[in-house]
């Protein structure tokens, strides 16, 4: 939720973080975990690395849930303008 004069900056920051973390760190972390698991799981190590990476979505949901109060407050502040 951004004011009209802040939308371009907000879109640029969103794109930066999506690219940095999603496309940059995601494959790197999955590959590192796969390499770490290969001694234990053999050829199926990538499966477990991707499963563990997918579990990060649960953490994301918790963090988004924690931020919902400030989101609602910001929405109300923007409506008051």
Beta strands, then each sheet from edge to edge (+ up, - down):
end
